[in-house]
């Protein structure tokens, strides 16, 4: 289930404050990914709710 467009416009990465983009890979948990090249943390979306905690974020590979 995609997030509302208005919500994505106001959310920012808690670590670096860059904008976030939604990524939904088939068969994987949806994520909000930081658009900053230096940060690029991926935050999970569980039951339609973004979990914007740095401790819960996945580091880029």
PDB file of N, CA, C and O in Angstrom:
ATOM      1  N   UNK A   1       0.845  -1.166   0.000  1.00  0.00           N
ATOM      2  CA  UNK A   1       0.000   0.000   0.000  1.00  0.00           C
ATOM      3  C   UNK A   1       0.901   1.243   0.000  1.00  0.00           C
ATOM      4  O   UNK A   1       1.664   1.442   0.945  1.00  0.00           O
ATOM      5  N   UNK A   2       0.826   2.077  -1.038  1.00  0.00           N
ATOM      6  CA  UNK A   2       1.672   3.272  -1.106  1.00  0.00           C
ATOM      7  C   UNK A   2       1.253   4.324  -0.082  1.00  0.00           C
ATOM      8  O   UNK A   2       0.087   4.412   0.302  1.00  0.00           O
ATOM      9  N   UNK A   3       2.222   5.107   0.344  1.00  0.00           N
ATOM     10  CA  UNK A   3       1.944   6.205   1.269  1.00  0.00           C
ATOM     11  C   UNK A   3       1.292   7.357   0.521  1.00  0.00           C
ATOM     12  O   UNK A   3       1.445   7.486  -0.694  1.00  0.00           O
ATOM     13  N   UNK A   4       0.576   8.179   1.240  1.00  0.00           N
ATOM     14  CA  UNK A   4      -0.044   9.346   0.622  1.00  0.00           C
ATOM     15  C   UNK A   4       1.034  10.295   0.121  1.00  0.00           C
ATOM     16  O   UNK A   4       2.058  10.474   0.780  1.00  0.00           O
ATOM     17  N   UNK A   5       0.813  10.903  -1.036  1.00  0.00           N
ATOM     18  CA  UNK A   5       1.792  11.813  -1.635  1.00  0.00           C
ATOM     19  C   UNK A   5       2.096  12.982  -0.702  1.00  0.00           C
ATOM     20  O   UNK A   5       3.251  13.396  -0.595  1.00  0.00           O
ATOM     21  N   UNK A   6       1.101  13.510  -0.038  1.00  0.00           N
ATOM     22  CA  UNK A   6       1.308  14.628   0.871  1.00  0.00           C
ATOM     23  C   UNK A   6       2.200  14.266   2.039  1.00  0.00           C
ATOM     24  O   UNK A   6       2.958  15.105   2.527  1.00  0.00           O
ATOM     25  N   UNK A   7       2.118  13.019   2.495  1.00  0.00           N
ATOM     26  CA  UNK A   7       2.951  12.575   3.595  1.00  0.00           C
ATOM     27  C   UNK A   7       4.411  12.514   3.170  1.00  0.00           C
ATOM     28  O   UNK A   7       5.290  12.945   3.917  1.00  0.00           O
ATOM     29  N   UNK A   8       4.680  11.988   1.988  1.00  0.00           N
ATOM     30  CA  UNK A   8       6.054  11.898   1.503  1.00  0.00           C
ATOM     31  C   UNK A   8       6.690  13.276   1.336  1.00  0.00           C
ATOM     32  O   UNK A   8       7.903  13.421   1.492  1.00  0.00           O
ATOM     33  N   UNK A   9       5.895  14.269   1.025  1.00  0.00           N
ATOM     34  CA  UNK A   9       6.423  15.628   0.834  1.00  0.00           C
ATOM     35  C   UNK A   9       6.933  16.232   2.135  1.00  0.00           C
ATOM     36  O   UNK A   9       7.842  17.062   2.105  1.00  0.00           O
ATOM     37  N   UNK A  10       6.376  15.842   3.267  1.00  0.00           N
ATOM     38  CA  UNK A  10       6.783  16.459   4.535  1.00  0.00           C
ATOM     39  C   UNK A  10       7.771  15.606   5.333  1.00  0.00           C
ATOM     40  O   UNK A  10       8.388  16.105   6.273  1.00  0.00           O
ATOM     41  N   UNK A  11       7.932  14.329   4.976  1.00  0.00           N
ATOM     42  CA  UNK A  11       8.869  13.474   5.695  1.00  0.00           C
ATOM     43  C   UNK A  11      10.303  13.736   5.238  1.00  0.00           C
ATOM     44  O   UNK A  11      10.552  14.053   4.075  1.00  0.00           O
ATOM     45  N   UNK A  12      11.236  13.598   6.173  1.00  0.00           N
ATOM     46  CA  UNK A  12      12.656  13.751   5.868  1.00  0.00           C
ATOM     47  C   UNK A  12      13.440  12.708   6.654  1.00  0.00           C
ATOM     48  O   UNK A  12      12.963  12.189   7.663  1.00  0.00           O
ATOM     49  N   UNK A  13      14.625  12.412   6.192  1.00  0.00           N
ATOM     50  CA  UNK A  13      15.497  11.462   6.870  1.00  0.00           C
ATOM     51  C   UNK A  13      15.866  12.018   8.245  1.00  0.00           C
ATOM     52  O   UNK A  13      16.348  13.147   8.339  1.00  0.00           O
ATOM     53  N   UNK A  14      15.648  11.244   9.314  1.00  0.00           N
ATOM     54  CA  UNK A  14      15.990  11.733  10.647  1.00  0.00           C
ATOM     55  C   UNK A  14      17.496  11.904  10.852  1.00  0.00           C
ATOM     56  O   UNK A  14      17.912  12.671  11.720  1.00  0.00           O
ATOM     57  N   UNK A  15      18.311  11.210  10.077  1.00  0.00           N
ATOM     58  CA  UNK A  15      19.760  11.282  10.243  1.00  0.00           C
ATOM     59  C   UNK A  15      20.365  12.514   9.577  1.00  0.00           C
ATOM     60  O   UNK A  15      21.226  13.175  10.158  1.00  0.00           O
ATOM     61  N   UNK A  16      19.912  12.829   8.342  1.00  0.00           N
ATOM     62  CA  UNK A  16      20.548  13.932   7.599  1.00  0.00           C
ATOM     63  C   UNK A  16      19.560  14.977   7.092  1.00  0.00           C
ATOM     64  O   UNK A  16      19.978  15.991   6.532  1.00  0.00           O
ATOM     65  N   UNK A  17      18.279  14.757   7.272  1.00  0.00           N
ATOM     66  CA  UNK A  17      17.201  15.678   6.894  1.00  0.00           C
ATOM     67  C   UNK A  17      16.983  15.823   5.384  1.00  0.00           C
ATOM     68  O   UNK A  17      16.351  16.781   4.942  1.00  0.00           O
ATOM     69  N   UNK A  18      17.498  14.887   4.600  1.00  0.00           N
ATOM     70  CA  UNK A  18      17.265  14.877   3.152  1.00  0.00           C
ATOM     71  C   UNK A  18      15.879  14.295   2.871  1.00  0.00           C
ATOM     72  O   UNK A  18      15.304  13.624   3.728  1.00  0.00           O
ATOM     73  N   UNK A  19      15.339  14.548   1.672  1.00  0.00           N
ATOM     74  CA  UNK A  19      14.037  13.958   1.308  1.00  0.00           C
ATOM     75  C   UNK A  19      14.118  12.432   1.237  1.00  0.00           C
ATOM     76  O   UNK A  19      15.194  11.856   1.074  1.00  0.00           O
ATOM     77  N   UNK A  20      12.959  11.798   1.361  1.00  0.00           N
ATOM     78  CA  UNK A  20      12.849  10.345   1.274  1.00  0.00           C
ATOM     79  C   UNK A  20      12.053   9.964   0.042  1.00  0.00           C
ATOM     80  O   UNK A  20      11.168  10.707  -0.385  1.00  0.00           O
ATOM     81  N   UNK A  21      12.363   8.808  -0.531  1.00  0.00           N
ATOM     82  CA  UNK A  21      11.575   8.271  -1.651  1.00  0.00           C
ATOM     83  C   UNK A  21      11.101   6.884  -1.258  1.00  0.00           C
ATOM     84  O   UNK A  21      11.770   6.174  -0.508  1.00  0.00           O
ATOM     85  N   UNK A  22       9.952   6.513  -1.767  1.00  0.00           N
ATOM     86  CA  UNK A  22       9.361   5.213  -1.448  1.00  0.00           C
ATOM     87  C   UNK A  22       9.851   4.166  -2.436  1.00  0.00           C
ATOM     88  O   UNK A  22       9.868   4.405  -3.643  1.00  0.00           O
ATOM     89  N   UNK A  23      10.247   3.010  -1.924  1.00  0.00           N
ATOM     90  CA  UNK A  23      10.652   1.888  -2.767  1.00  0.00           C
ATOM     91  C   UNK A  23       9.887   0.650  -2.330  1.00  0.00           C
ATOM     92  O   UNK A  23       9.833   0.323  -1.144  1.00  0.00           O
ATOM     93  N   UNK A  24       9.300  -0.028  -3.295  1.00  0.00           N
ATOM     94  CA  UNK A  24       8.529  -1.249  -3.031  1.00  0.00           C
ATOM     95  C   UNK A  24       9.055  -2.353  -3.932  1.00  0.00           C
ATOM     96  O   UNK A  24       8.550  -2.542  -5.038  1.00  0.00           O
ATOM     97  N   UNK A  25      10.064  -3.085  -3.474  1.00  0.00           N
ATOM     98  CA  UNK A  25      10.564  -4.224  -4.237  1.00  0.00           C
ATOM     99  C   UNK A  25       9.609  -5.394  -4.044  1.00  0.00           C
ATOM    100  O   UNK A  25       9.095  -5.614  -2.947  1.00  0.00           O
ATOM    101  N   UNK A  26       9.380  -6.134  -5.107  1.00  0.00           N
ATOM    102  CA  UNK A  26       8.454  -7.270  -5.044  1.00  0.00           C
ATOM    103  C   UNK A  26       8.918  -8.286  -4.015  1.00  0.00           C
ATOM    104  O   UNK A  26      10.068  -8.724  -4.040  1.00  0.00           O
ATOM    105  N   UNK A  27       8.019  -8.661  -3.107  1.00  0.00           N
ATOM    106  CA  UNK A  27       8.314  -9.668  -2.110  1.00  0.00           C
ATOM    107  C   UNK A  27       9.106  -9.164  -0.918  1.00  0.00           C
ATOM    108  O   UNK A  27       9.429  -9.945  -0.023  1.00  0.00           O
ATOM    109  N   UNK A  28       9.425  -7.889  -0.883  1.00  0.00           N
ATOM    110  CA  UNK A  28      10.190  -7.333   0.230  1.00  0.00           C
ATOM    111  C   UNK A  28       9.358  -6.309   0.984  1.00  0.00           C
ATOM    112  O   UNK A  28       8.327  -5.847   0.495  1.00  0.00           O
ATOM    113  N   UNK A  29       9.814  -5.961   2.172  1.00  0.00           N
ATOM    114  CA  UNK A  29       9.146  -4.943   2.976  1.00  0.00           C
ATOM    115  C   UNK A  29       9.313  -3.586   2.299  1.00  0.00           C
ATOM    116  O   UNK A  29      10.427  -3.236   1.909  1.00  0.00           O
ATOM    117  N   UNK A  30       8.233  -2.808   2.146  1.00  0.00           N
ATOM    118  CA  UNK A  30       8.378  -1.465   1.568  1.00  0.00           C
ATOM    119  C   UNK A  30       9.304  -0.627   2.440  1.00  0.00           C
ATOM    120  O   UNK A  30       9.367  -0.808   3.656  1.00  0.00           O
ATOM    121  N   UNK A  31      10.027   0.299   1.794  1.00  0.00           N
ATOM    122  CA  UNK A  31      10.980   1.130   2.508  1.00  0.00           C
ATOM    123  C   UNK A  31      10.893   2.574   2.036  1.00  0.00           C
ATOM    124  O   UNK A  31      10.461   2.862   0.920  1.00  0.00           O
ATOM    125  N   UNK A  32      11.317   3.469   2.917  1.00  0.00           N
ATOM    126  CA  UNK A  32      11.550   4.859   2.549  1.00  0.00           C
ATOM    127  C   UNK A  32      13.058   5.029   2.555  1.00  0.00           C
ATOM    128  O   UNK A  32      13.710   4.811   3.576  1.00  0.00           O
ATOM    129  N   UNK A  33      13.614   5.420   1.406  1.00  0.00           N
ATOM    130  CA  UNK A  33      15.057   5.503   1.239  1.00  0.00           C
ATOM    131  C   UNK A  33      15.479   6.959   1.161  1.00  0.00           C
ATOM    132  O   UNK A  33      14.884   7.756   0.436  1.00  0.00           O
ATOM    133  N   UNK A  34      16.517   7.293   1.921  1.00  0.00           N
ATOM    134  CA  UNK A  34      17.057   8.643   1.922  1.00  0.00           C
ATOM    135  C   UNK A  34      17.679   8.934   0.553  1.00  0.00           C
ATOM    136  O   UNK A  34      18.398   8.099   0.005  1.00  0.00           O
ATOM    137  N   UNK A  35      17.401  10.117   0.006  1.00  0.00           N
ATOM    138  CA  UNK A  35      17.919  10.475  -1.308  1.00  0.00           C
ATOM    139  C   UNK A  35      19.342  11.017  -1.266  1.00  0.00           C
ATOM    140  O   UNK A  35      19.943  11.239  -2.318  1.00  0.00           O
ATOM    141  N   UNK A  36      19.891  11.235  -0.081  1.00  0.00           N
ATOM    142  CA  UNK A  36      21.262  11.717   0.042  1.00  0.00           C
ATOM    143  C   UNK A  36      22.237  10.583  -0.269  1.00  0.00           C
ATOM    144  O   UNK A  36      22.129   9.494   0.295  1.00  0.00           O
ATOM    145  N   UNK A  37      23.193  10.841  -1.170  1.00  0.00           N
ATOM    146  CA  UNK A  37      24.164   9.811  -1.542  1.00  0.00           C
ATOM    147  C   UNK A  37      25.058   9.429  -0.374  1.00  0.00           C
ATOM    148  O   UNK A  37      25.494   8.282  -0.278  1.00  0.00           O
ATOM    149  N   UNK A  38      25.337  10.372   0.510  1.00  0.00           N
ATOM    150  CA  UNK A  38      26.226  10.080   1.633  1.00  0.00           C
ATOM    151  C   UNK A  38      25.529   9.301   2.747  1.00  0.00           C
ATOM    152  O   UNK A  38      26.194   8.621   3.529  1.00  0.00           O
ATOM    153  N   UNK A  39      24.222   9.388   2.828  1.00  0.00           N
ATOM    154  CA  UNK A  39      23.462   8.716   3.886  1.00  0.00           C
ATOM    155  C   UNK A  39      22.808   7.445   3.339  1.00  0.00           C
ATOM    156  O   UNK A  39      23.222   6.337   3.678  1.00  0.00           O
ATOM    157  N   UNK A  40      21.803   7.605   2.504  1.00  0.00           N
ATOM    158  CA  UNK A  40      21.099   6.515   1.809  1.00  0.00           C
ATOM    159  C   UNK A  40      20.514   5.449   2.731  1.00  0.00           C
ATOM    160  O   UNK A  40      20.372   4.298   2.317  1.00  0.00           O
ATOM    161  N   UNK A  41      20.169   5.805   3.976  1.00  0.00           N
ATOM    162  CA  UNK A  41      19.539   4.841   4.874  1.00  0.00           C
ATOM    163  C   UNK A  41      18.156   4.454   4.343  1.00  0.00           C
ATOM    164  O   UNK A  41      17.475   5.268   3.720  1.00  0.00           O
ATOM    165  N   UNK A  42      17.752   3.220   4.592  1.00  0.00           N
ATOM    166  CA  UNK A  42      16.445   2.724   4.164  1.00  0.00           C
ATOM    167  C   UNK A  42      15.626   2.399   5.409  1.00  0.00           C
ATOM    168  O   UNK A  42      16.005   1.539   6.204  1.00  0.00           O
ATOM    169  N   UNK A  43      14.513   3.088   5.570  1.00  0.00           N
ATOM    170  CA  UNK A  43      13.641   2.931   6.735  1.00  0.00           C
ATOM    171  C   UNK A  43      12.460   2.031   6.369  1.00  0.00           C
ATOM    172  O   UNK A  43      11.838   2.241   5.328  1.00  0.00           O
ATOM    173  N   UNK A  44      12.135   1.035   7.201  1.00  0.00           N
ATOM    174  CA  UNK A  44      11.030   0.132   6.876  1.00  0.00           C
ATOM    175  C   UNK A  44       9.671   0.810   7.031  1.00  0.00           C
ATOM    176  O   UNK A  44       9.509   1.753   7.805  1.00  0.00           O
ATOM    177  N   UNK A  45       8.703   0.303   6.275  1.00  0.00           N
ATOM    178  CA  UNK A  45       7.307   0.713   6.419  1.00  0.00           C
ATOM    179  C   UNK A  45       6.556  -0.535   6.855  1.00  0.00           C
ATOM    180  O   UNK A  45       6.455  -1.505   6.104  1.00  0.00           O
ATOM    181  N   UNK A  46       6.030  -0.502   8.077  1.00  0.00           N
ATOM    182  CA  UNK A  46       5.327  -1.664   8.627  1.00  0.00           C
ATOM    183  C   UNK A  46       3.857  -1.346   8.801  1.00  0.00           C
ATOM    184  O   UNK A  46       3.495  -0.390   9.488  1.00  0.00           O
ATOM    185  N   UNK A  47       3.015  -2.147   8.179  1.00  0.00           N
ATOM    186  CA  UNK A  47       1.562  -1.963   8.230  1.00  0.00           C
ATOM    187  C   UNK A  47       1.167  -0.555   7.801  1.00  0.00           C
ATOM    188  O   UNK A  47       0.252   0.038   8.371  1.00  0.00           O
ATOM    189  N   UNK A  48       1.862  -0.017   6.791  1.00  0.00           N
ATOM    190  CA  UNK A  48       1.554   1.307   6.260  1.00  0.00           C
ATOM    191  C   UNK A  48       2.096   2.462   7.078  1.00  0.00           C
ATOM    192  O   UNK A  48       1.803   3.621   6.783  1.00  0.00           O
ATOM    193  N   UNK A  49       2.896   2.158   8.117  1.00  0.00           N
ATOM    194  CA  UNK A  49       3.434   3.199   8.999  1.00  0.00           C
ATOM    195  C   UNK A  49       4.955   3.239   8.858  1.00  0.00           C
ATOM    196  O   UNK A  49       5.619   2.239   9.128  1.00  0.00           O
ATOM    197  N   UNK A  50       5.522   4.382   8.437  1.00  0.00           N
ATOM    198  CA  UNK A  50       6.977   4.492   8.336  1.00  0.00           C
ATOM    199  C   UNK A  50       7.627   4.448   9.725  1.00  0.00           C
ATOM    200  O   UNK A  50       7.186   5.128  10.651  1.00  0.00           O
ATOM    201  N   UNK A  51       8.671   3.644   9.851  1.00  0.00           N
ATOM    202  CA  UNK A  51       9.421   3.542  11.106  1.00  0.00           C
ATOM    203  C   UNK A  51      10.697   4.360  10.911  1.00  0.00           C
ATOM    204  O   UNK A  51      11.700   3.847  10.415  1.00  0.00           O
ATOM    205  N   UNK A  52      10.653   5.628  11.301  1.00  0.00           N
ATOM    206  CA  UNK A  52      11.759   6.543  11.045  1.00  0.00           C
ATOM    207  C   UNK A  52      12.711   6.619  12.239  1.00  0.00           C
ATOM    208  O   UNK A  52      12.958   7.689  12.794  1.00  0.00           O
ATOM    209  N   UNK A  53      13.227   5.475  12.607  1.00  0.00           N
ATOM    210  CA  UNK A  53      14.212   5.379  13.677  1.00  0.00           C
ATOM    211  C   UNK A  53      15.539   4.945  13.057  1.00  0.00           C
ATOM    212  O   UNK A  53      15.596   3.939  12.350  1.00  0.00           O
ATOM    213  N   UNK A  54      16.598   5.696  13.319  1.00  0.00           N
ATOM    214  CA  UNK A  54      17.900   5.383  12.748  1.00  0.00           C
ATOM    215  C   UNK A  54      18.331   3.980  13.141  1.00  0.00           C
ATOM    216  O   UNK A  54      18.949   3.283  12.337  1.00  0.00           O
ATOM    217  N   UNK A  55      18.021   3.550  14.359  1.00  0.00           N
ATOM    218  CA  UNK A  55      18.382   2.206  14.816  1.00  0.00           C
ATOM    219  C   UNK A  55      17.674   1.103  14.029  1.00  0.00           C
ATOM    220  O   UNK A  55      18.168  -0.023  13.963  1.00  0.00           O
ATOM    221  N   UNK A  56      16.527   1.414  13.435  1.00  0.00           N
ATOM    222  CA  UNK A  56      15.757   0.427  12.657  1.00  0.00           C
ATOM    223  C   UNK A  56      16.111   0.473  11.170  1.00  0.00           C
ATOM    224  O   UNK A  56      15.692  -0.405  10.416  1.00  0.00           O
ATOM    225  N   UNK A  57      16.865   1.470  10.739  1.00  0.00           N
ATOM    226  CA  UNK A  57      17.171   1.656   9.324  1.00  0.00           C
ATOM    227  C   UNK A  57      18.206   0.637   8.844  1.00  0.00           C
ATOM    228  O   UNK A  57      19.053   0.163   9.601  1.00  0.00           O
ATOM    229  N   UNK A  58      18.097   0.326   7.557  1.00  0.00           N
ATOM    230  CA  UNK A  58      19.046  -0.573   6.911  1.00  0.00           C
ATOM    231  C   UNK A  58      20.108   0.280   6.221  1.00  0.00           C
ATOM    232  O   UNK A  58      19.790   1.228   5.503  1.00  0.00           O
ATOM    233  N   UNK A  59      21.365  -0.070   6.448  1.00  0.00           N
ATOM    234  CA  UNK A  59      22.474   0.642   5.792  1.00  0.00           C
ATOM    235  C   UNK A  59      22.576   0.172   4.346  1.00  0.00           C
ATOM    236  O   UNK A  59      22.285  -0.987   4.053  1.00  0.00           O
ATOM    237  N   UNK A  60      22.985   1.053   3.443  1.00  0.00           N
ATOM    238  CA  UNK A  60      23.128   0.630   2.040  1.00  0.00           C
ATOM    239  C   UNK A  60      24.219  -0.426   1.887  1.00  0.00           C
ATOM    240  O   UNK A  60      25.196  -0.447   2.634  1.00  0.00           O
ATOM    241  N   UNK A  61      24.030  -1.291   0.911  1.00  0.00           N
ATOM    242  CA  UNK A  61      24.997  -2.382   0.686  1.00  0.00           C
ATOM    243  C   UNK A  61      26.266  -1.874   0.038  1.00  0.00           C
ATOM    244  O   UNK A  61      27.183  -2.654  -0.221  1.00  0.00           O
TER     245      UNK A  61
END
